[in-house]
């Protein structure tokens, strides 16, 4: 979905084209490597990159987040059935997809918000 905005001058512009047009942070790199990289790479739009959130969720790096979401003193206990969350997590551990990882990441952020802001 393209979002259009109207600037102070009254001219309408799209967020994505505005971002690409004023992408000055990449200008030095584009200038430096213009003789090495193909034009298609130099001029392409910004691209995202995949994050292996499913693997992260079950790995050692997320241990504290797992305790936050699934631990006995989890700030999420008032919102969710902790036993159901643990069953959901164990099912995700068997097939740690990125969709599972994104859901876990959202739960961890919600837990942090409750712990830091609402505590």
C-alpha positions in Angstrom: 0.0 0.0 0.0 1.5 3.3 -1.0 0.9 6.1 1.4 0.8 9.6 0.0 1.5 12.8 2.0 1.1 16.4 1.2 4.1 18.6 2.0 4.0 22.3 3.2 4.1 23.4 -0.4 1.0 21.4 -1.1 2.8 19.0 -3.4 1.9 15.4 -2.9 4.6 12.8 -2.5 4.8 9.1 -1.7 6.8 7.9 1.4 8.8 5.3 -0.6 9.8 7.6 -3.4 10.7 10.4 -0.9 12.9 7.9 1.0 14.6 6.7 -2.1 15.0 10.2 -3.5 16.7 11.5 -0.4 18.7 8.4 0.4 21.9 10.4 0.9 23.4 8.0 3.4 24.3 5.6 0.5 25.5 8.3 -1.8 29.2 8.0 -0.8 29.1 4.2 -1.3 27.3 4.5 -4.6 29.9 7.1 -5.8 32.8 5.1 -4.6 31.7 1.8 -6.2 30.0 3.1 -9.4 32.9 1.7 -11.5 32.7 -1.8 -9.8 29.0 -2.5 -9.3 26.4 -2.8 -12.1 24.0 0.0 -12.5 21.1 -2.3 -11.5 22.6 -2.7 -8.1 23.6 0.9 -7.6 20.0 2.2 -8.5 17.8 -0.5 -7.0 15.4 0.3 -4.2 16.2 -0.6 -0.6 15.8 -4.3 0.2 15.0 -5.9 3.5 16.8 -9.0 4.6 15.5 -12.1 6.4 16.1 -12.5 10.1 16.1 -16.1 11.4 13.9 -15.3 14.3 12.7 -18.9 14.7 16.2 -20.2 15.3 16.9 -17.2 17.5 13.9 -17.9 19.7 15.1 -21.4 20.5 18.8 -20.6 20.8 20.9 -19.6 23.7 20.7 -15.9 22.8 17.0 -15.7 23.7 17.2 -17.5 27.1 16.4 -14.4 29.1 13.5 -13.6 26.7 12.2 -17.1 27.2 12.3 -16.7 30.9 10.5 -13.4 30.6 7.7 -14.9 28.5 7.4 -18.4 29.9 8.8 -18.0 33.5 6.6 -18.3 36.6 6.8 -14.6 37.3 6.2 -13.5 33.7 4.4 -10.2 33.4 2.2 -11.9 30.7 0.6 -14.3 33.2 -2.4 -12.0 33.6 -3.0 -11.9 29.9 -2.2 -15.5 28.8 -2.5 -19.0 30.1 1.1 -19.8 30.9 0.7 -23.5 30.3 -0.8 -22.8 26.9 2.1 -20.5 26.1 4.6 -23.2 27.1 2.8 -25.8 24.9 2.8 -23.3 22.0 6.5 -22.7 22.5 7.4 -26.4 22.7 5.4 -27.0 19.4 7.4 -24.1 17.8 10.7 -25.5 19.1 10.1 -28.6 16.9 9.7 -26.4 13.8 11.2 -23.0 14.5 9.8 -21.1 11.6 10.2 -17.4 11.1 6.5 -16.9 11.7 6.9 -18.7 15.1 9.9 -16.5 15.8 8.1 -13.3 15.0 5.2 -14.2 17.4 7.7 -15.0 20.1 9.5 -11.7 19.4 6.2 -9.8 19.8 5.4 -11.6 23.0 8.9 -10.8 24.4 8.4 -7.1 23.5 5.0 -7.1 25.2 6.6 -8.7 28.2 9.3 -6.1 28.3 6.8 -3.3 28.0 4.7 -4.7 30.9 7.8 -5.2 33.0 9.4 -1.8 32.3 6.5 0.5 31.8 3.5 -0.9 33.7 5.4 -2.4 36.7 
